[in-house]
Structures are given as C-alpha cells and as structure tokens.
Amino acid sequence: MRIGVDVQGGDFAPQAVLDGVKLFLTENNKAAETTLYLFGNKRIIDNYIAENNLGGYNFVVIASENDIEMAESPTRAIATKRKSSIVQGIVYHQNGEIDAFLSAGNTGALLAGVMSTVKPINGILRPCISSPMPKFDGTYGVLLDVGLNADCKPEYLEQFAILGAIYAKEVQNVENPKVALLNIGEEPEKGNLLTKATHKLLKDNPHINFIGNLEPNYLFCKHEADVIVSDGFTGNIALKEAESIYKLIKERGVKDDFFEIFNYENYGGTSILGIDATVLIGHGHSSPVAIKNLILHAIEIAESHVRESFKEFFANATN
C-alpha cells in the first residue's frame, strides 16, 4: 500500500506530522507492508528520518516548494503553487503513483486542488465529505455531508445516502446500513422544503434502508442510524458541535469512556466521497496521534475498495 502524506500540512507541521509518521511506523504492523510518500521539505524530512533511526522503513521523499499557508486563498494557492506538498500529492494520486493521499493543511486548498484535478465518479452529482459520528454503544456511524456542499438539492442528499450506505458496508462492515435524515422532527412532514422532498426520495428508493428522520437531540444519544444524511451547512455545524462537546468535557475535568469516542484523534480525519480518488482531510490541529490514525484510516479505506463499489453502483444506476 502506498500512502501519500502532506508533511507541511497542519498548524503544528512538520513536527507533529513527522511524529505521527513515526508512531505509525513503530506502533503498527501495517508499516511493513506500507510505503509512505512524504511530501514536504526534503532536508527536514531526511534529518528527521536519520535522527530517529527510521531508515529501515519504506519511504519515498518528494521535495516540495511554496507551502500553502492555512489562511491563504485556496483557489489562488492551487493555481500559483504547483510545487506545494498538497498539489504534488494530488497529482501523484491522479497519476496512480500512490493509493491514497492525506493532509491536515489548508482544507479549502485541498478541496480546490481535488475538485480541479480529480473528476467525480461518473453519475455522481456532487461529491461530499463524510465524518465518523459517535454512537451511544461506542461504535461509529457516518455523517455526510459535513461541509463541502452548503446548498443542496434533494437529489444530492439522496446520493449522499447511497454513498454513506456503501461506505458503511464496505469500510465499517455494516450489513444493510440503516439511513436516517437529520431533521427538526421525526414526522415526515417536518422540516424545510429540502428535507421534506429528500424524505420522500429516501423513502421511495429501494437501494436505501431508510428509517426516517433523526432529531438533533438524539444525534449524540441512542439511535439506530448507521448513516446520517444532511446538507453540508447543517452537517458541519453538527460536526463542530461534537468537537465542542468533547472540548467542554475535557476542560471540566470529566472522565467518561463514552465521551472519549468524540475525540477526533481516534479516527484522524474525514474522507471525500464520490471522487475518483482516496483523499482524506485531517484536522488543522492534528496531533501525532491523529496523524497516525489518519494514516491507518487511509489504509483502511484504500484496502476496502469502496471507490470501486461506488463506481459499480452508479454505473448500473445510469444504464
């Protein structure tokens, strides 16, 4: 497996990213069968490898230039910084030289680079961003979209449900995933024009195991949904609310195993679904533990062949 890592991406890069790479290599048996393509400052990367005695592992170091800062304009950065770690990583993936690419850097730049370089899978109207969502029993469901599409049509959300269900089955090993629509009430007639129309589409689609609306007050409590569907604006608010709950619990000094599953470090980041690539977005504040788990998550997705399942489903749906 060949995994590309943006060493320059993140608020604490390159140190935190390299420390995360080290954790992955020294704490996981996946390291022996994985080659890491490290995109970044070659001198810093080479020195780190030497100083930490990591030379026996599988590396390819690709020197980058003109790093994209977190506050830069995404589209301008992608257009003018073609030798940056983000752009080079996307190009390597597009050319088939790596199986997945991950970055905790400028999210807008990563998305702009992906959308301008990698095509959506044929038949998909809008790619989306997914995120693991903690469940009361300690497992994870998947919430999507969480930020790529602020304004949506019902047909977009219908496809999000299909993408989420395929992801839950192929990556999380959930047979016949249960799909819910995030809404302000359980009744089908509740909500705005978008959710009302989407409810009907999800209910009538034979490929979706739709269980109805999910009210926000049950989002972090007991519910049966394996996939939770939302427009990107609402989904992003829900995701950040989950992060704020964990932060509040930690600051209050409350120790509870359930709330630990809200810690983003456990899964590292989110994946972009619906594009012909395996690209993952890490949190800007990613710690070494988060980077390690993001690498593991990238391997998990790449090995699952979920992208091929997306292609197969939508090829048959458009025929």
PyMOL commands that set and color helices and strands:
alter all, ss='L'
color gray80, all
select helices_A, chain A and resi 15-27+29-33+42-51+74-80+85-94+107-117+154-170+193-204+216-218+232-251+257-260+264-266+288-304+306-318
alter helices_A, ss='H'
color red, helices_A
select strands_A, chain A and resi 2-6+35-40+59-63+100-103+128-134+140-144+178-182+209-214+227-229+269-273+279-282
alter strands_A, ss='S'
color yellow, strands_A
deselect
rebuild
show_as cartoon
